[in-house]
Structure formats: structure tokens, C-alpha cells
């Protein structure tokens, strides 16, 4: 509902501002330009939003000039729609902007007004959209980052869950599912980076959102560690898939270690709201790595050693991400990887 309310306010504000400035008695194009501009700019960085709004303004004006050269009529409307949609694609607009560009072209061709009035209307609408987007109702920059972070570690947990199932029962289908989920993690990482960029930009330019900068910094610090964990998950899923296809014996104990690491990944996003969960993430991740190491030591198989090594690497990345998201720097965050691994809580050996 928030973008809907924001768009409605911009449309009304553009209308009344145009009337107040004496541009036109019924300034429809001011409201139209505000609606299209906000639809194009929502969720974008400020520089990108300005570019898209400028593209909307330029598109409407160019459609008006072309119409006055080639005249009116159904064929001319079709040509304007083609030109407007092509221009929207060129400026990098999404499906919404491309569709709204076609609507604006039809309105330009059918609504009577003088070129000067349309120019003023469009400039007022675009300016109001930018002001509303930046100063009046700036989107909450933390919301998008929170969702993107949850998506990254949610998909990472799925990779580890399916990998654990493949190891526990030797099922190739679970290995294939893990490999597919690993690709989703990579996509989620890209969305997280974009969300952090947009959020930081909004917090920098929107006075109402500046208090969120400290919270955004917490999320921004985990991006590099999440990216490394995603790379490790892709390699782990591939190695697990190869192991399952090789027909080697199932490894339920190693599967349990991988599954526990998946629980740590799922737990991590919750610690931003409940910091006490950071201890659970640390415990589960390091315990999973310790169990994997113990399994690898009892089974001197090169393939198992590779899987265990990759699991240890992902565990460290998860620990680093957890520590990076803390409000205060922990001694563990500065510790080298070897020191972290030395602290692994190895499980008690099973009785013979």
C-alpha cells in the first residue's frame, strides 16, 4: 500500500501545484507525469531515479513534437507507441515503465493542449515525483535489505539441507536440487548488493531516513562474507552431487554436519533483531565444522575430505557474517581462520 499512497499523493500534489502556478485549469499531464515518474523511480538509487524521471519527461515531450510533425490518427498513435516503448527500453526501464510509456504516448496523441502547457505540466509532475521520492515519502531503506538478506541465507540453508540429504542417503536427486538452489543463492547475492546500494543511497539523500545508516552498515558488512559463502555452497553442491553419482557409501554423519550448518544459516538473519541468537549461530556453525572434520579424519577419502573442507570454509564465512552483523566488534571477528578452527567444539567420539 505504501507505494500506492505515495503515488496518489504525488499525483494530487502535481495537479494542485500546476493550478497554483497558473499553468492550466485542468493539468492532467502534471499528474500523469508524476505517476509515471514515481513508477519508474521506485526502488532505484537517486541517480538512477533522476535518469528515469528525465526519460519519462523527455519521452512525453518527444511524442508531442513527433505528433505535431506527422499529424494525428490511428496509424500515428501506433507509431508513437512503438517509439515511446523503444525509448523506454533504451533508457533501461522495466516492464512498468515500458507499458506506461505507451500509455503516455496515447494520451499525448488524444488529449488536446498546447506544447508549452504540456512542457510545464510534465516538468512539474517530474519535479514533484522526485521531491516526494526523496524528501516526503522516501522508502524505508532497511526493509529491502532485510528481505534480501533473508533470501540469501534462506537459499543457502536450502543448499545445505539438500546436500545433507544427498550425503545421508546417497540420493542423486537431492544433489541436483542442491546444485539448483546454489544458483538461486548467487542470484540472491546480486539482489542483496543492489538492495544495500539503494538503501545506502536513500539514507544518504533522504533526511527522514538518515537515522537508518547505522543499521544499514550492519547489513553492508556481511555482504562479502555472504558472497564467499555462496561461492563455497556452489562448490560444495557440485562435490556432493559428484559423490552421490559415484555410488560411494552414504555418509549420514557427514550429512548431519551439513544439515546443522544449514540451521546456522537459517538462524543468522534473525540475530539482527535478536542479537542473542548470534551465539547460537556461532555454536552451530563451528560444531558442524568440527563434526565434518572428525568424519574426514575417520574416512581418509579424498572426496569426503574435499566436502568436509568446503563445509569448514562455509562455516567460517557464516561465523564471519554473524560477527560482522554485531553492533560491536567481537574478538572473534579479528581472529584468523586458523584460530577460529582451533576453537571448534569437536563432538565426543562414539563408543566402540
C-alpha positions in Angstrom: 0.0 0.0 0.0 2.9 2.4 0.7 3.9 3.0 -3.0 0.2 3.3 -3.9 -0.3 6.1 -1.3 2.9 7.7 -2.3 1.9 7.8 -6.0 -1.6 9.2 -5.1 -0.1 12.0 -3.1 2.3 12.9 -5.9 -0.5 13.0 -8.4 -2.6 15.3 -6.3 0.3 17.5 -5.4 1.4 17.9 -9.0 -2.2 18.8 -10.0 -2.5 21.5 -7.3 0.9 22.9 -7.9 0.3 23.3 -11.6 -3.0 25.0 -10.9 -1.4 27.2 -8.2 1.3 28.3 -10.7 -1.4 29.1 -13.3 -0.2 26.6 -15.9 -3.6 25.1 -16.7 -7.0 24.8 -15.2 -7.1 21.0 -15.5 -3.4 20.0 -15.6 -3.8 16.3 -16.4 -0.3 15.9 -17.7 1.2 17.1 -14.5 -0.5 14.2 -12.6 0.3 11.7 -15.4 4.0 12.6 -15.4 4.1 12.3 -11.6 2.5 8.9 -11.6 4.7 7.5 -14.4 7.9 9.0 -12.9 7.3 7.6 -9.5 6.5 4.1 -11.0 9.9 4.3 -12.8 11.9 5.6 -9.9 10.5 3.5 -7.0 13.2 1.1 -5.6 16.0 2.8 -7.6 19.1 4.7 -6.5 18.7 8.5 -6.6 20.9 9.0 -9.7 19.0 6.2 -11.5 15.7 7.7 -10.4 16.6 11.1 -11.8 17.7 9.4 -15.1 14.4 7.6 -15.4 12.3 10.6 -14.5 14.2 12.6 -17.1 13.5 9.8 -19.6 9.8 10.0 -18.8 9.7 13.8 -19.3 11.7 13.6 -22.5 9.6 10.7 -23.9 6.3 12.7 -23.4 7.8 15.8 -24.9 9.2 13.9 -27.9 5.9 12.2 -28.5 4.2 15.6 -28.6 6.7 17.0 -31.1 6.5 14.0 -33.3 2.7 14.1 -33.3 2.8 17.7 -34.5 5.0 16.8 -37.3 3.2 13.6 -38.6 -0.3 14.6 -37.6 -3.0 12.6 -35.7 -4.8 9.4 -36.5 -4.8 5.7 -35.5 -1.6 4.9 -37.6 0.2 7.8 -35.9 -0.8 6.6 -32.5 0.6 3.1 -33.3 3.9 4.7 -34.4 4.1 6.8 -31.2 3.5 3.7 -29.1 6.4 2.0 -30.8 8.7 5.0 -30.5 7.8 5.6 -26.8 8.3 1.9 -25.8 11.6 1.7 -27.7 12.8 4.9 -25.9 11.8 3.4 -22.5 13.8 0.2 -23.3 16.8 2.3 -24.3 16.9 4.2 -21.0 16.8 0.8 -19.2 13.2 0.9 -17.9 11.5 -2.2 -16.7 8.2 -3.6 -17.8 6.2 -1.0 -15.8 8.0 2.0 -17.4 7.7 0.5 -20.9 4.0 0.0 -20.5 3.4 3.4 -19.0 5.5 5.0 -21.9 2.9 3.5 -24.3 0.0 4.9 -22.3 1.6 8.3 -22.2 2.1 8.3 -25.9 -1.6 7.5 -26.4 -2.6 10.3 -24.0 -0.3 12.8 -25.9 -2.0 11.8 -29.1 -5.5 12.2 -27.8 -5.5 15.0 -25.1 -5.6 18.4 -26.5 -3.3 21.0 -25.1 -0.6 23.5 -26.2 3.0 22.3 -26.3 4.1 24.9 -23.8 1.5 23.9 -21.3 2.4 20.2 -21.7 6.1 21.1 -21.2 5.3 22.9 -17.9 2.9 20.1 -16.8 5.5 17.4 -17.4 8.3 19.3 -15.7 6.1 20.0 -12.7 5.0 16.3 -12.5 8.5 15.0 -12.8 9.8 17.5 -10.2 7.0 16.6 -7.7 7.8 12.9 -8.2 11.4 13.4 -7.4 10.6 15.5 -4.3 8.1 13.0 -3.0 10.5 10.1 -3.7 13.4 11.8 -1.9 12.1 14.1 0.8 8.4 13.5 1.6 7.8 9.7 1.5 11.3 8.1 1.0 11.0 4.3 1.0 12.4 2.5 4.1 15.9 1.5 3.0 16.2 -1.2 5.7 13.1 -3.2 4.5 14.6 -4.2 1.2 17.9 -5.1 2.7 16.3 -7.3 5.4 14.3 -9.2 2.8 17.4 -9.6 0.6 19.5 -10.9 3.5 16.8 -13.4 4.5 16.6 -14.6 0.9 20.4 -15.1 0.7 20.7 -17.2 3.9 17.4 -18.9 3.3 18.6 -20.2 -0.1 22.0 -21.1 1.4 20.2 -23.1 4.1 18.3 -24.9 1.3 21.6 -25.8 -0.5 22.9 -27.3 2.8 19.7 -29.1 3.6 19.6 -30.8 0.2 23.3 -31.5 0.3 22.8 -33.2 3.7 20.0 -35.3 2.3 22.1 -36.4 -0.7 25.0 -37.4 1.6 22.8 -39.1 4.2 21.0 -41.5 1.8 23.2 -41.2 -1.4 20.3 -39.8 -3.4 21.4 -38.1 -6.6 18.1 -36.2 -6.9 18.9 -34.3 -3.7 22.3 -33.4 -5.0 20.7 -32.0 -8.2 18.3 -29.9 -6.0 21.3 -28.6 -4.0 23.0 -27.6 -7.2 19.9 -25.8 -8.5 19.5 -24.0 -5.1 23.2 -22.9 -5.3 22.3 -20.9 -8.4 19.5 -19.2 -6.5 22.0 -18.1 -3.8 24.1 -16.4 -6.5 21.0 -14.5 -7.7 20.0 -13.6 -4.2 23.5 -12.2 -3.6 23.1 -9.9 -6.6 19.8 -8.7 -5.2 21.4 -8.1 -1.7 24.1 -6.0 -3.2 21.5 -3.9 -5.1 19.4 -3.5 -2.0 22.4 -2.3 0.0 23.3 0.2 -2.7 19.7 1.5 -3.0 19.3 1.6 0.8 22.6 3.4 1.4 21.8 5.9 -1.3 18.3 6.6 0.1 19.7 7.0 3.6 22.3 9.5 2.4 19.9 11.7 0.4 16.6 11.4 2.3 16.8 13.4 5.6 14.0 11.3 7.1 16.0 8.1 6.5 19.4 9.1 7.8 18.9 7.5 11.2 18.9 4.1 9.4 22.5 4.4 8.3 23.9 2.6 11.3 21.5 -0.3 10.7 22.3 -0.4 7.0 26.1 -0.5 7.9 25.5 -3.7 9.8 23.9 -5.4 6.8 26.5 -4.0 4.4 29.3 -5.6 6.4 28.0 -9.1 5.8 27.8 -8.9 2.0 31.4 -10.0 1.3 31.1 -12.9 3.7 27.8 -13.9 2.3 29.3 -13.8 -1.2 32.1 -16.1 -0.2 29.7 -18.5 1.5 27.6 -18.5 -1.8 30.7 -19.5 -3.8 31.5 -22.2 -1.3 28.0 -23.5 -1.4 28.2 -23.8 -5.2 31.4 -25.9 -4.9 30.0 -28.0 -2.1 26.8 -28.8 -4.0 28.9 -29.8 -7.0 31.1 -32.1 -5.0 28.2 -33.6 -3.2 26.5 -34.3 -6.5 29.6 -36.0 -7.8 29.9 -38.1 -4.7 26.3 -39.2 -4.9 26.6 -40.1 -8.6 29.8 -42.1 -7.9 27.9 -44.8 -6.0 30.0 -44.5 -2.9 28.5 -45.4 0.5 26.1 -42.9 2.1 27.6 -40.7 4.9 24.8 -39.9 7.3 27.2 -38.5 9.9 28.6 -36.0 7.5 25.1 -35.3 6.3 24.2 -34.4 9.9 27.1 -31.9 10.0 26.0 -30.3 6.7 22.4 -30.1 8.0 23.4 -28.4 11.2 25.3 -25.8 9.2 22.1 -25.2 7.2 20.3 -24.5 10.5 23.0 -21.9 11.4 22.5 -20.2 8.0 18.7 -20.1 8.6 19.3 -18.7 12.1 21.6 -15.9 11.1 19.2 -13.2 9.7 17.1 -13.4 13.0 20.1 -12.2 15.0 19.8 -8.6 13.6 16.6 -8.2 15.6 17.5 -10.6 18.4 21.3 -10.3 19.0 21.4 -13.2 21.4 20.9 -15.5 18.5 24.5 -14.8 17.4 25.7 -17.2 20.0 23.5 -20.0 18.5 24.8 -19.3 15.0 28.4 -19.5 16.2 27.8 -22.7 18.2 26.0 -24.5 15.4 28.4 -23.4 12.6 31.6 -24.3 14.5 30.1 -27.6 15.8 29.1 -28.6 12.2 32.6 -27.9 11.0 34.1 -29.9 13.9 31.9 -32.9 13.1 32.8 -32.7 9.4 36.5 -32.7 10.3 36.1 -35.7 12.6 34.3 -37.6 9.8 37.0 -36.8 7.4 39.7 -38.0 9.8 38.0 -41.3 10.3 37.4 -41.8 6.5 40.6 -40.9 4.5 38.6 -40.5 1.3 39.7 -37.6 -0.9 36.1 -36.8 -2.0 35.0 -36.7 1.6 37.9 -34.6 2.6 37.0 -32.1 -0.1 33.4 -31.9 1.1 34.5 -31.5 4.7 37.0 -28.8 3.8 34.3 -26.9 1.9 31.9 -27.2 4.8 34.5 -25.8 7.1 35.1 -22.9 4.8 31.3 -22.1 4.6 31.1 -22.4 8.4 33.8 -19.8 8.8 32.1 -17.5 6.3 28.8 -17.8 8.3 30.6 -17.1 11.5 32.3 -14.0 10.0 28.9 -12.8 8.6 27.4 -13.3 12.1 30.2 -11.4 13.7 30.1 -8.6 11.1 26.4 -8.1 11.8 27.0 -7.4 15.5 26.7 -3.9 16.8 30.1 -4.2 18.5 33.2 -5.8 17.1 33.9 -9.1 18.7 37.5 -10.6 19.2 36.5 -13.5 17.0 35.9 -11.1 14.1 39.6 -10.1 14.1 40.8 -13.7 14.7 42.4 -15.5 11.8 40.7 -18.5 10.3 43.2 -20.9 11.9 42.3 -19.5 15.4 38.6 -20.0 14.7 39.1 -23.5 13.6 41.2 -24.3 16.6 38.2 -23.4 18.8 36.0 -25.9 17.1 33.9 -27.9 19.6 34.7 -31.5 18.4 32.0 -34.0 19.3 32.7 -36.8 21.7 33.8 -40.0 19.8 31.1 -42.6 19.5 31.6 -45.6 21.9 33.1 -48.7 20.2 
